[in-house]
Amino acid sequence: MRIQVRRTGGFAGIERSATVDTTGRSDGDAWRALADEALAGASLAPRAGVPDGFAYEITVDGRTLHTADPRLTDAQRELVSRVLKEGA
């Protein structure tokens, strides 16, 4: 499974993106469970956030969702954090 996160906005307007490929990873099942939870019931259309907040584009195996601060679910926030930390 390929998970991509793109974060835009914020006070400085700096874009950051990262990708994690879970294929062959020992923790692949945990990544899949988190990604499934993050995508569950998510809006596929871009959503407005707050001024100077971050906007996120999360793509999991070709399925993309859009969200923004402060509307992230706990699962979305954790997934974004992990991908931006561990991804390339």
HTML snippet that shows the backbone in 3Dmol.js (N, CA, C, O; Angstrom):
<script src="https://3Dmol.org/build/3Dmol-min.js"></script>
<div id="view" style="width:600px;height:400px;position:relative"></div>
<script>
const pdb = `
ATOM      1  N   MET A   1       0.843  -1.165   0.000  1.00  0.00           N
ATOM      2  CA  MET A   1       0.000   0.000   0.000  1.00  0.00           C
ATOM      3  C   MET A   1       0.894   1.236   0.000  1.00  0.00           C
ATOM      4  O   MET A   1       1.914   1.285   0.687  1.00  0.00           O
ATOM      5  N   ARG A   2       0.495   2.218  -0.775  1.00  0.00           N
ATOM      6  CA  ARG A   2       1.259   3.469  -0.881  1.00  0.00           C
ATOM      7  C   ARG A   2       0.423   4.598  -0.275  1.00  0.00           C
ATOM      8  O   ARG A   2      -0.719   4.821  -0.676  1.00  0.00           O
ATOM      9  N   ILE A   3       1.006   5.303   0.691  1.00  0.00           N
ATOM     10  CA  ILE A   3       0.317   6.396   1.369  1.00  0.00           C
ATOM     11  C   ILE A   3       1.108   7.677   1.119  1.00  0.00           C
ATOM     12  O   ILE A   3       2.302   7.748   1.407  1.00  0.00           O
ATOM     13  N   GLN A   4       0.431   8.679   0.584  1.00  0.00           N
ATOM     14  CA  GLN A   4       1.061   9.967   0.315  1.00  0.00           C
ATOM     15  C   GLN A   4       0.326  11.050   1.101  1.00  0.00           C
ATOM     16  O   GLN A   4      -0.902  11.044   1.185  1.00  0.00           O
ATOM     17  N   VAL A   5       1.086  11.971   1.671  1.00  0.00           N
ATOM     18  CA  VAL A   5       0.514  13.102   2.389  1.00  0.00           C
ATOM     19  C   VAL A   5       1.141  14.372   1.839  1.00  0.00           C
ATOM     20  O   VAL A   5       2.357  14.462   1.673  1.00  0.00           O
ATOM     21  N   ARG A   6       0.291  15.349   1.560  1.00  0.00           N
ATOM     22  CA  ARG A   6       0.756  16.672   1.124  1.00  0.00           C
ATOM     23  C   ARG A   6       0.121  17.689   2.061  1.00  0.00           C
ATOM     24  O   ARG A   6      -1.103  17.760   2.178  1.00  0.00           O
ATOM     25  N   ARG A   7       0.960  18.473   2.728  1.00  0.00           N
ATOM     26  CA  ARG A   7       0.469  19.493   3.659  1.00  0.00           C
ATOM     27  C   ARG A   7       0.816  20.864   3.097  1.00  0.00           C
ATOM     28  O   ARG A   7       1.969  21.127   2.755  1.00  0.00           O
ATOM     29  N   THR A   8      -0.174  21.731   3.001  1.00  0.00           N
ATOM     30  CA  THR A   8       0.031  23.079   2.493  1.00  0.00           C
ATOM     31  C   THR A   8      -0.545  24.077   3.494  1.00  0.00           C
ATOM     32  O   THR A   8      -1.265  23.711   4.422  1.00  0.00           O
ATOM     33  N   GLY A   9      -0.211  25.338   3.280  1.00  0.00           N
ATOM     34  CA  GLY A   9      -0.760  26.395   4.123  1.00  0.00           C
ATOM     35  C   GLY A   9       0.120  26.694   5.305  1.00  0.00           C
ATOM     36  O   GLY A   9       1.346  26.607   5.240  1.00  0.00           O
ATOM     37  N   GLY A  10      -0.537  27.050   6.388  1.00  0.00           N
ATOM     38  CA  GLY A  10       0.203  27.463   7.569  1.00  0.00           C
ATOM     39  C   GLY A  10       0.618  28.916   7.447  1.00  0.00           C
ATOM     40  O   GLY A  10       0.438  29.534   6.398  1.00  0.00           O
ATOM     41  N   PHE A  11       1.162  29.450   8.499  1.00  0.00           N
ATOM     42  CA  PHE A  11       1.550  30.855   8.532  1.00  0.00           C
ATOM     43  C   PHE A  11       2.586  31.177   7.462  1.00  0.00           C
ATOM     44  O   PHE A  11       2.492  32.214   6.806  1.00  0.00           O
ATOM     45  N   ALA A  12       3.572  30.302   7.278  1.00  0.00           N
ATOM     46  CA  ALA A  12       4.643  30.554   6.310  1.00  0.00           C
ATOM     47  C   ALA A  12       4.304  30.067   4.910  1.00  0.00           C
ATOM     48  O   ALA A  12       4.998  30.414   3.954  1.00  0.00           O
ATOM     49  N   GLY A  13       3.246  29.269   4.770  1.00  0.00           N
ATOM     50  CA  GLY A  13       2.845  28.781   3.460  1.00  0.00           C
ATOM     51  C   GLY A  13       3.800  27.764   2.854  1.00  0.00           C
ATOM     52  O   GLY A  13       3.855  27.620   1.632  1.00  0.00           O
ATOM     53  N   ILE A  14       4.543  27.064   3.681  1.00  0.00           N
ATOM     54  CA  ILE A  14       5.512  26.086   3.197  1.00  0.00           C
ATOM     55  C   ILE A  14       4.820  24.743   2.962  1.00  0.00           C
ATOM     56  O   ILE A  14       4.118  24.234   3.836  1.00  0.00           O
ATOM     57  N   GLU A  15       5.025  24.185   1.786  1.00  0.00           N
ATOM     58  CA  GLU A  15       4.448  22.883   1.448  1.00  0.00           C
ATOM     59  C   GLU A  15       5.403  21.770   1.889  1.00  0.00           C
ATOM     60  O   GLU A  15       6.622  21.885   1.763  1.00  0.00           O
ATOM     61  N   ARG A  16       4.816  20.701   2.405  1.00  0.00           N
ATOM     62  CA  ARG A  16       5.606  19.533   2.797  1.00  0.00           C
ATOM     63  C   ARG A  16       4.868  18.296   2.335  1.00  0.00           C
ATOM     64  O   ARG A  16       3.645  18.219   2.447  1.00  0.00           O
ATOM     65  N   SER A  17       5.607  17.325   1.814  1.00  0.00           N
ATOM     66  CA  SER A  17       4.975  16.080   1.381  1.00  0.00           C
ATOM     67  C   SER A  17       5.904  14.911   1.661  1.00  0.00           C
ATOM     68  O   SER A  17       7.123  15.058   1.748  1.00  0.00           O
ATOM     69  N   ALA A  18       5.283  13.739   1.800  1.00  0.00           N
ATOM     70  CA  ALA A  18       6.046  12.523   2.056  1.00  0.00           C
ATOM     71  C   ALA A  18       5.207  11.333   1.606  1.00  0.00           C
ATOM     72  O   ALA A  18       3.986  11.423   1.480  1.00  0.00           O
ATOM     73  N   THR A  19       5.894  10.213   1.366  1.00  0.00           N
ATOM     74  CA  THR A  19       5.251   8.977   0.928  1.00  0.00           C
ATOM     75  C   THR A  19       5.810   7.812   1.719  1.00  0.00           C
ATOM     76  O   THR A  19       7.008   7.742   1.992  1.00  0.00           O
ATOM     77  N   VAL A  20       4.920   6.895   2.083  1.00  0.00           N
ATOM     78  CA  VAL A  20       5.325   5.655   2.737  1.00  0.00           C
ATOM     79  C   VAL A  20       4.761   4.511   1.918  1.00  0.00           C
ATOM     80  O   VAL A  20       3.571   4.497   1.603  1.00  0.00           O
ATOM     81  N   ASP A  21       5.604   3.553   1.570  1.00  0.00           N
ATOM     82  CA  ASP A  21       5.169   2.331   0.908  1.00  0.00           C
ATOM     83  C   ASP A  21       5.245   1.222   1.942  1.00  0.00           C
ATOM     84  O   ASP A  21       6.326   0.902   2.437  1.00  0.00           O
ATOM     85  N   THR A  22       4.105   0.636   2.270  1.00  0.00           N
ATOM     86  CA  THR A  22       4.057  -0.361   3.338  1.00  0.00           C
ATOM     87  C   THR A  22       4.328  -1.776   2.850  1.00  0.00           C
ATOM     88  O   THR A  22       4.353  -2.707   3.654  1.00  0.00           O
ATOM     89  N   THR A  23       4.529  -1.954   1.559  1.00  0.00           N
ATOM     90  CA  THR A  23       4.782  -3.272   0.999  1.00  0.00           C
ATOM     91  C   THR A  23       6.012  -3.897   1.648  1.00  0.00           C
ATOM     92  O   THR A  23       7.094  -3.310   1.634  1.00  0.00           O
ATOM     93  N   GLY A  24       5.844  -5.067   2.205  1.00  0.00           N
ATOM     94  CA  GLY A  24       6.947  -5.795   2.796  1.00  0.00           C
ATOM     95  C   GLY A  24       7.342  -5.342   4.200  1.00  0.00           C
ATOM     96  O   GLY A  24       8.270  -5.899   4.786  1.00  0.00           O
ATOM     97  N   ARG A  25       6.659  -4.352   4.740  1.00  0.00           N
ATOM     98  CA  ARG A  25       6.982  -3.888   6.089  1.00  0.00           C
ATOM     99  C   ARG A  25       6.323  -4.789   7.118  1.00  0.00           C
ATOM    100  O   ARG A  25       5.213  -5.279   6.907  1.00  0.00           O
ATOM    101  N   SER A  26       7.002  -5.004   8.219  1.00  0.00           N
ATOM    102  CA  SER A  26       6.446  -5.861   9.269  1.00  0.00           C
ATOM    103  C   SER A  26       5.231  -5.220   9.940  1.00  0.00           C
ATOM    104  O   SER A  26       4.398  -5.921  10.515  1.00  0.00           O
ATOM    105  N   ASP A  27       5.128  -3.892   9.868  1.00  0.00           N
ATOM    106  CA  ASP A  27       3.995  -3.191  10.468  1.00  0.00           C
ATOM    107  C   ASP A  27       2.949  -2.774   9.425  1.00  0.00           C
ATOM    108  O   ASP A  27       2.152  -1.867   9.659  1.00  0.00           O
ATOM    109  N   GLY A  28       2.967  -3.449   8.279  1.00  0.00           N
ATOM    110  CA  GLY A  28       2.050  -3.122   7.189  1.00  0.00           C
ATOM    111  C   GLY A  28       0.586  -3.219   7.571  1.00  0.00           C
ATOM    112  O   GLY A  28      -0.217  -2.393   7.137  1.00  0.00           O
ATOM    113  N   ASP A  29       0.217  -4.212   8.376  1.00  0.00           N
ATOM    114  CA  ASP A  29      -1.182  -4.359   8.788  1.00  0.00           C
ATOM    115  C   ASP A  29      -1.631  -3.184   9.652  1.00  0.00           C
ATOM    116  O   ASP A  29      -2.770  -2.732   9.535  1.00  0.00           O
ATOM    117  N   ALA A  30      -0.761  -2.691  10.504  1.00  0.00           N
ATOM    118  CA  ALA A  30      -1.100  -1.546  11.347  1.00  0.00           C
ATOM    119  C   ALA A  30      -1.283  -0.282  10.500  1.00  0.00           C
ATOM    120  O   ALA A  30      -2.190   0.511  10.751  1.00  0.00           O
ATOM    121  N   TRP A  31      -0.421  -0.100   9.500  1.00  0.00           N
ATOM    122  CA  TRP A  31      -0.567   1.025   8.575  1.00  0.00           C
ATOM    123  C   TRP A  31      -1.895   0.935   7.837  1.00  0.00           C
ATOM    124  O   TRP A  31      -2.597   1.938   7.704  1.00  0.00           O
ATOM    125  N   ARG A  32      -2.251  -0.260   7.353  1.00  0.00           N
ATOM    126  CA  ARG A  32      -3.508  -0.436   6.613  1.00  0.00           C
ATOM    127  C   ARG A  32      -4.697  -0.105   7.501  1.00  0.00           C
ATOM    128  O   ARG A  32      -5.615   0.592   7.069  1.00  0.00           O
ATOM    129  N   ALA A  33      -4.694  -0.594   8.731  1.00  0.00           N
ATOM    130  CA  ALA A  33      -5.796  -0.323   9.653  1.00  0.00           C
ATOM    131  C   ALA A  33      -5.942   1.180   9.912  1.00  0.00           C
ATOM    132  O   ALA A  33      -7.053   1.710   9.922  1.00  0.00           O
ATOM    133  N   LEU A  34      -4.820   1.855  10.118  1.00  0.00           N
ATOM    134  CA  LEU A  34      -4.853   3.293  10.361  1.00  0.00           C
ATOM    135  C   LEU A  34      -5.345   4.041   9.122  1.00  0.00           C
ATOM    136  O   LEU A  34      -6.158   4.959   9.237  1.00  0.00           O
ATOM    137  N   ALA A  35      -4.862   3.660   7.947  1.00  0.00           N
ATOM    138  CA  ALA A  35      -5.293   4.311   6.705  1.00  0.00           C
ATOM    139  C   ALA A  35      -6.780   4.086   6.463  1.00  0.00           C
ATOM    140  O   ALA A  35      -7.488   5.014   6.073  1.00  0.00           O
ATOM    141  N   ASP A  36      -7.259   2.872   6.687  1.00  0.00           N
ATOM    142  CA  ASP A  36      -8.685   2.584   6.510  1.00  0.00           C
ATOM    143  C   ASP A  36      -9.534   3.439   7.446  1.00  0.00           C
ATOM    144  O   ASP A  36     -10.570   3.967   7.043  1.00  0.00           O
ATOM    145  N   GLU A  37      -9.094   3.573   8.690  1.00  0.00           N
ATOM    146  CA  GLU A  37      -9.825   4.389   9.661  1.00  0.00           C
ATOM    147  C   GLU A  37      -9.806   5.863   9.257  1.00  0.00           C
ATOM    148  O   GLU A  37     -10.810   6.561   9.397  1.00  0.00           O
ATOM    149  N   ALA A  38      -8.670   6.331   8.761  1.00  0.00           N
ATOM    150  CA  ALA A  38      -8.541   7.730   8.351  1.00  0.00           C
ATOM    151  C   ALA A  38      -9.434   8.050   7.153  1.00  0.00           C
ATOM    152  O   ALA A  38      -9.964   9.156   7.055  1.00  0.00           O
ATOM    153  N   LEU A  39      -9.600   7.098   6.251  1.00  0.00           N
ATOM    154  CA  LEU A  39     -10.413   7.320   5.047  1.00  0.00           C
ATOM    155  C   LEU A  39     -11.905   7.121   5.290  1.00  0.00           C
ATOM    156  O   LEU A  39     -12.725   7.617   4.517  1.00  0.00           O
ATOM    157  N   ALA A  40     -12.266   6.410   6.341  1.00  0.00           N
ATOM    158  CA  ALA A  40     -13.670   6.087   6.602  1.00  0.00           C
ATOM    159  C   ALA A  40     -14.495   7.362   6.768  1.00  0.00           C
ATOM    160  O   ALA A  40     -14.234   8.173   7.656  1.00  0.00           O
ATOM    161  N   GLY A  41     -15.484   7.524   5.909  1.00  0.00           N
ATOM    162  CA  GLY A  41     -16.396   8.659   5.999  1.00  0.00           C
ATOM    163  C   GLY A  41     -15.777   9.998   5.669  1.00  0.00           C
ATOM    164  O   GLY A  41     -16.379  11.035   5.947  1.00  0.00           O
ATOM    165  N   ALA A  42     -14.601  10.006   5.086  1.00  0.00           N
ATOM    166  CA  ALA A  42     -13.907  11.260   4.797  1.00  0.00           C
ATOM    167  C   ALA A  42     -14.475  11.930   3.551  1.00  0.00           C
ATOM    168  O   ALA A  42     -15.001  11.271   2.654  1.00  0.00           O
ATOM    169  N   SER A  43     -14.359  13.225   3.518  1.00  0.00           N
ATOM    170  CA  SER A  43     -14.786  14.015   2.368  1.00  0.00           C
ATOM    171  C   SER A  43     -13.734  13.918   1.267  1.00  0.00           C
ATOM    172  O   SER A  43     -12.541  14.080   1.524  1.00  0.00           O
ATOM    173  N   LEU A  44     -14.173  13.657   0.065  1.00  0.00           N
ATOM    174  CA  LEU A  44     -13.238  13.599  -1.060  1.00  0.00           C
ATOM    175  C   LEU A  44     -13.050  14.975  -1.693  1.00  0.00           C
ATOM    176  O   LEU A  44     -12.123  15.179  -2.476  1.00  0.00           O
ATOM    177  N   ALA A  45     -13.933  15.922  -1.353  1.00  0.00           N
ATOM    178  CA  ALA A  45     -13.828  17.282  -1.878  1.00  0.00           C
ATOM    179  C   ALA A  45     -13.030  18.136  -0.894  1.00  0.00           C
ATOM    180  O   ALA A  45     -13.103  17.914   0.314  1.00  0.00           O
ATOM    181  N   PRO A  46     -12.275  19.103  -1.395  1.00  0.00           N
ATOM    182  CA  PRO A  46     -11.523  19.975  -0.492  1.00  0.00           C
ATOM    183  C   PRO A  46     -12.449  20.678   0.498  1.00  0.00           C
ATOM    184  O   PRO A  46     -13.561  21.075   0.151  1.00  0.00           O
ATOM    185  N   ARG A  47     -11.972  20.824   1.737  1.00  0.00           N
ATOM    186  CA  ARG A  47     -12.744  21.479   2.779  1.00  0.00           C
ATOM    187  C   ARG A  47     -11.984  22.703   3.260  1.00  0.00           C
ATOM    188  O   ARG A  47     -10.757  22.697   3.361  1.00  0.00           O
ATOM    189  N   ALA A  48     -12.731  23.739   3.550  1.00  0.00           N
ATOM    190  CA  ALA A  48     -12.112  24.971   4.040  1.00  0.00           C
ATOM    191  C   ALA A  48     -11.619  24.774   5.469  1.00  0.00           C
ATOM    192  O   ALA A  48     -12.246  24.088   6.275  1.00  0.00           O
ATOM    193  N   GLY A  49     -10.510  25.379   5.750  1.00  0.00           N
ATOM    194  CA  GLY A  49      -9.947  25.317   7.093  1.00  0.00           C
ATOM    195  C   GLY A  49     -10.031  26.672   7.767  1.00  0.00           C
ATOM    196  O   GLY A  49     -10.954  27.450   7.526  1.00  0.00           O
ATOM    197  N   VAL A  50      -9.066  26.936   8.603  1.00  0.00           N
ATOM    198  CA  VAL A  50      -8.998  28.206   9.314  1.00  0.00           C
ATOM    199  C   VAL A  50      -7.836  29.024   8.748  1.00  0.00           C
ATOM    200  O   VAL A  50      -6.899  28.456   8.187  1.00  0.00           O
ATOM    201  N   PRO A  51      -7.889  30.349   8.890  1.00  0.00           N
ATOM    202  CA  PRO A  51      -6.771  31.160   8.398  1.00  0.00           C
ATOM    203  C   PRO A  51      -5.453  30.708   9.021  1.00  0.00           C
ATOM    204  O   PRO A  51      -5.379  30.449  10.222  1.00  0.00           O
ATOM    205  N   ASP A  52      -4.433  30.617   8.207  1.00  0.00           N
ATOM    206  CA  ASP A  52      -3.090  30.202   8.616  1.00  0.00           C
ATOM    207  C   ASP A  52      -3.029  28.766   9.131  1.00  0.00           C
ATOM    208  O   ASP A  52      -2.034  28.372   9.739  1.00  0.00           O
ATOM    209  N   GLY A  53      -4.072  27.986   8.896  1.00  0.00           N
ATOM    210  CA  GLY A  53      -4.066  26.575   9.269  1.00  0.00           C
ATOM    211  C   GLY A  53      -3.527  25.742   8.119  1.00  0.00           C
ATOM    212  O   GLY A  53      -3.328  26.246   7.014  1.00  0.00           O
ATOM    213  N   PHE A  54      -3.295  24.480   8.382  1.00  0.00           N
ATOM    214  CA  PHE A  54      -2.802  23.574   7.353  1.00  0.00           C
ATOM    215  C   PHE A  54      -3.963  22.904   6.639  1.00  0.00           C
ATOM    216  O   PHE A  54      -5.006  22.635   7.234  1.00  0.00           O
ATOM    217  N   ALA A  55      -3.765  22.639   5.351  1.00  0.00           N
ATOM    218  CA  ALA A  55      -4.685  21.831   4.544  1.00  0.00           C
ATOM    219  C   ALA A  55      -3.927  20.565   4.159  1.00  0.00           C
ATOM    220  O   ALA A  55      -2.718  20.602   3.932  1.00  0.00           O
ATOM    221  N   TYR A  56      -4.640  19.449   4.087  1.00  0.00           N
ATOM    222  CA  TYR A  56      -4.004  18.158   3.838  1.00  0.00           C
ATOM    223  C   TYR A  56      -4.662  17.437   2.676  1.00  0.00           C
ATOM    224  O   TYR A  56      -5.882  17.459   2.517  1.00  0.00           O
ATOM    225  N   GLU A  57      -3.831  16.799   1.870  1.00  0.00           N
ATOM    226  CA  GLU A  57      -4.270  15.891   0.813  1.00  0.00           C
ATOM    227  C   GLU A  57      -3.652  14.549   1.160  1.00  0.00           C
ATOM    228  O   GLU A  57      -2.430  14.404   1.178  1.00  0.00           O
ATOM    229  N   ILE A  58      -4.498  13.570   1.436  1.00  0.00           N
ATOM    230  CA  ILE A  58      -4.039  12.237   1.828  1.00  0.00           C
ATOM    231  C   ILE A  58      -4.477  11.267   0.745  1.00  0.00           C
ATOM    232  O   ILE A  58      -5.667  11.158   0.450  1.00  0.00           O
ATOM    233  N   THR A  59      -3.512  10.553   0.144  1.00  0.00           N
ATOM    234  CA  THR A  59      -3.808   9.601  -0.918  1.00  0.00           C
ATOM    235  C   THR A  59      -3.342   8.217  -0.488  1.00  0.00           C
ATOM    236  O   THR A  59      -2.180   8.014  -0.136  1.00  0.00           O
ATOM    237  N   VAL A  60      -4.275   7.272  -0.525  1.00  0.00           N
ATOM    238  CA  VAL A  60      -3.981   5.888  -0.172  1.00  0.00           C
ATOM    239  C   VAL A  60      -4.369   5.026  -1.364  1.00  0.00           C
ATOM    240  O   VAL A  60      -5.548   4.905  -1.699  1.00  0.00           O
ATOM    241  N   ASP A  61      -3.368   4.430  -2.001  1.00  0.00           N
ATOM    242  CA  ASP A  61      -3.593   3.573  -3.171  1.00  0.00           C
ATOM    243  C   ASP A  61      -4.529   4.213  -4.194  1.00  0.00           C
ATOM    244  O   ASP A  61      -5.454   3.569  -4.689  1.00  0.00           O
ATOM    245  N   GLY A  62      -4.280   5.489  -4.507  1.00  0.00           N
ATOM    246  CA  GLY A  62      -5.031   6.177  -5.540  1.00  0.00           C
ATOM    247  C   GLY A  62      -6.320   6.835  -5.089  1.00  0.00           C
ATOM    248  O   GLY A  62      -6.942   7.550  -5.875  1.00  0.00           O
ATOM    249  N   ARG A  63      -6.742   6.621  -3.856  1.00  0.00           N
ATOM    250  CA  ARG A  63      -7.954   7.258  -3.328  1.00  0.00           C
ATOM    251  C   ARG A  63      -7.516   8.462  -2.497  1.00  0.00           C
ATOM    252  O   ARG A  63      -6.766   8.317  -1.533  1.00  0.00           O
ATOM    253  N   THR A  64      -7.992   9.659  -2.878  1.00  0.00           N
ATOM    254  CA  THR A  64      -7.538  10.889  -2.240  1.00  0.00           C
ATOM    255  C   THR A  64      -8.651  11.542  -1.441  1.00  0.00           C
ATOM    256  O   THR A  64      -9.795  11.626  -1.887  1.00  0.00           O
ATOM    257  N   LEU A  65      -8.289  12.004  -0.244  1.00  0.00           N
ATOM    258  CA  LEU A  65      -9.216  12.794   0.556  1.00  0.00           C
ATOM    259  C   LEU A  65      -8.558  14.113   0.887  1.00  0.00           C
ATOM    260  O   LEU A  65      -7.332  14.228   0.911  1.00  0.00           O
ATOM    261  N   HIS A  66      -9.390  15.108   1.142  1.00  0.00           N
ATOM    262  CA  HIS A  66      -8.918  16.444   1.481  1.00  0.00           C
ATOM    263  C   HIS A  66      -9.510  16.830   2.827  1.00  0.00           C
ATOM    264  O   HIS A  66     -10.690  16.596   3.090  1.00  0.00           O
ATOM    265  N   THR A  67      -8.689  17.418   3.666  1.00  0.00           N
ATOM    266  CA  THR A  67      -9.158  17.904   4.955  1.00  0.00           C
ATOM    267  C   THR A  67      -8.275  19.062   5.376  1.00  0.00           C
ATOM    268  O   THR A  67      -7.254  19.339   4.746  1.00  0.00           O
ATOM    269  N   ALA A  68      -8.670  19.734   6.440  1.00  0.00           N
ATOM    270  CA  ALA A  68      -7.919  20.900   6.898  1.00  0.00           C
ATOM    271  C   ALA A  68      -8.076  21.042   8.400  1.00  0.00           C
ATOM    272  O   ALA A  68      -9.036  20.550   8.993  1.00  0.00           O
ATOM    273  N   ASP A  69      -7.102  21.733   9.008  1.00  0.00           N
ATOM    274  CA  ASP A  69      -7.209  22.047  10.434  1.00  0.00           C
ATOM    275  C   ASP A  69      -8.428  22.931  10.632  1.00  0.00           C
ATOM    276  O   ASP A  69      -8.661  23.818   9.811  1.00  0.00           O
ATOM    277  N   PRO A  70      -9.187  22.742  11.641  1.00  0.00           N
ATOM    278  CA  PRO A  70      -9.083  21.784  12.733  1.00  0.00           C
ATOM    279  C   PRO A  70      -9.962  20.555  12.532  1.00  0.00           C
ATOM    280  O   PRO A  70     -10.337  19.913  13.513  1.00  0.00           O
ATOM    281  N   ARG A  71     -10.302  20.208  11.294  1.00  0.00           N
ATOM    282  CA  ARG A  71     -11.281  19.166  11.010  1.00  0.00           C
ATOM    283  C   ARG A  71     -10.720  17.748  10.892  1.00  0.00           C
ATOM    284  O   ARG A  71     -11.468  16.830  10.555  1.00  0.00           O
ATOM    285  N   LEU A  72      -9.459  17.545  11.152  1.00  0.00           N
ATOM    286  CA  LEU A  72      -8.888  16.199  11.061  1.00  0.00           C
ATOM    287  C   LEU A  72      -9.445  15.318  12.173  1.00  0.00           C
ATOM    288  O   LEU A  72      -9.613  15.757  13.311  1.00  0.00           O
ATOM    289  N   THR A  73      -9.726  14.075  11.822  1.00  0.00           N
ATOM    290  CA  THR A  73     -10.083  13.110  12.858  1.00  0.00           C
ATOM    291  C   THR A  73      -8.796  12.683  13.555  1.00  0.00           C
ATOM    292  O   THR A  73      -7.700  12.987  13.083  1.00  0.00           O
ATOM    293  N   ASP A  74      -8.927  11.984  14.666  1.00  0.00           N
ATOM    294  CA  ASP A  74      -7.735  11.500  15.370  1.00  0.00           C
ATOM    295  C   ASP A  74      -6.917  10.575  14.475  1.00  0.00           C
ATOM    296  O   ASP A  74      -5.688  10.645  14.469  1.00  0.00           O
ATOM    297  N   ALA A  75      -7.596   9.702  13.716  1.00  0.00           N
ATOM    298  CA  ALA A  75      -6.895   8.769  12.826  1.00  0.00           C
ATOM    299  C   ALA A  75      -6.177   9.519  11.705  1.00  0.00           C
ATOM    300  O   ALA A  75      -5.047   9.175  11.357  1.00  0.00           O
ATOM    301  N   GLN A  76      -6.822  10.541  11.137  1.00  0.00           N
ATOM    302  CA  GLN A  76      -6.185  11.329  10.086  1.00  0.00           C
ATOM    303  C   GLN A  76      -4.964  12.058  10.621  1.00  0.00           C
ATOM    304  O   GLN A  76      -3.922  12.096   9.966  1.00  0.00           O
ATOM    305  N   ARG A  77      -5.089  12.634  11.806  1.00  0.00           N
ATOM    306  CA  ARG A  77      -3.962  13.366  12.402  1.00  0.00           C
ATOM    307  C   ARG A  77      -2.782  12.421  12.655  1.00  0.00           C
ATOM    308  O   ARG A  77      -1.633  12.775  12.392  1.00  0.00           O
ATOM    309  N   GLU A  78      -3.073  11.218  13.166  1.00  0.00           N
ATOM    310  CA  GLU A  78      -2.004  10.251  13.425  1.00  0.00           C
ATOM    311  C   GLU A  78      -1.352   9.790  12.126  1.00  0.00           C
ATOM    312  O   GLU A  78      -0.128   9.682  12.050  1.00  0.00           O
ATOM    313  N   LEU A  79      -2.164   9.516  11.102  1.00  0.00           N
ATOM    314  CA  LEU A  79      -1.622   9.074   9.815  1.00  0.00           C
ATOM    315  C   LEU A  79      -0.737  10.155   9.204  1.00  0.00           C
ATOM    316  O   LEU A  79       0.369   9.865   8.747  1.00  0.00           O
ATOM    317  N   VAL A  80      -1.210  11.388   9.192  1.00  0.00           N
ATOM    318  CA  VAL A  80      -0.422  12.502   8.655  1.00  0.00           C
ATOM    319  C   VAL A  80       0.901  12.622   9.402  1.00  0.00           C
ATOM    320  O   VAL A  80       1.958  12.752   8.784  1.00  0.00           O
ATOM    321  N   SER A  81       0.843  12.577  10.707  1.00  0.00           N
ATOM    322  CA  SER A  81       2.045  12.698  11.525  1.00  0.00           C
ATOM    323  C   SER A  81       3.046  11.589  11.227  1.00  0.00           C
ATOM    324  O   SER A  81       4.238  11.849  11.066  1.00  0.00           O
ATOM    325  N   ARG A  82       2.563  10.363  11.154  1.00  0.00           N
ATOM    326  CA  ARG A  82       3.460   9.225  10.906  1.00  0.00           C
ATOM    327  C   ARG A  82       4.070   9.279   9.511  1.00  0.00           C
ATOM    328  O   ARG A  82       5.261   9.015   9.347  1.00  0.00           O
ATOM    329  N   VAL A  83       3.269   9.617   8.506  1.00  0.00           N
ATOM    330  CA  VAL A  83       3.792   9.660   7.133  1.00  0.00           C
ATOM    331  C   VAL A  83       4.824  10.769   7.005  1.00  0.00           C
ATOM    332  O   VAL A  83       5.894  10.558   6.433  1.00  0.00           O
ATOM    333  N   LEU A  84       4.512  11.955   7.534  1.00  0.00           N
ATOM    334  CA  LEU A  84       5.463  13.062   7.422  1.00  0.00           C
ATOM    335  C   LEU A  84       6.742  12.775   8.212  1.00  0.00           C
ATOM    336  O   LEU A  84       7.810  13.267   7.848  1.00  0.00           O
ATOM    337  N   LYS A  85       6.652  11.999   9.271  1.00  0.00           N
ATOM    338  CA  LYS A  85       7.826  11.658  10.074  1.00  0.00           C
ATOM    339  C   LYS A  85       8.668  10.570   9.416  1.00  0.00           C
ATOM    340  O   LYS A  85       9.891  10.686   9.341  1.00  0.00           O
ATOM    341  N   GLU A  86       8.006   9.504   8.934  1.00  0.00           N
ATOM    342  CA  GLU A  86       8.732   8.323   8.432  1.00  0.00           C
ATOM    343  C   GLU A  86       8.917   8.306   6.913  1.00  0.00           C
ATOM    344  O   GLU A  86       9.769   7.578   6.404  1.00  0.00           O
ATOM    345  N   GLY A  87       8.142   9.088   6.201  1.00  0.00           N
ATOM    346  CA  GLY A  87       8.154   9.039   4.748  1.00  0.00           C
ATOM    347  C   GLY A  87       9.324   9.765   4.127  1.00  0.00           C
ATOM    348  O   GLY A  87      10.029  10.546   4.765  1.00  0.00           O
ATOM    349  N   ALA A  88       9.497   9.466   2.844  1.00  0.00           N
ATOM    350  CA  ALA A  88      10.569  10.100   2.095  1.00  0.00           C
ATOM    351  C   ALA A  88      10.010  11.147   1.164  1.00  0.00           C
ATOM    352  O   ALA A  88      10.765  11.798   0.442  1.00  0.00           O
TER     353      ALA A  88
END
`;
const viewer = $3Dmol.createViewer("view");
viewer.addModel(pdb, "pdb");
viewer.setStyle({}, {cartoon: {color: "spectrum"}});
viewer.zoomTo();
viewer.render();
</script>
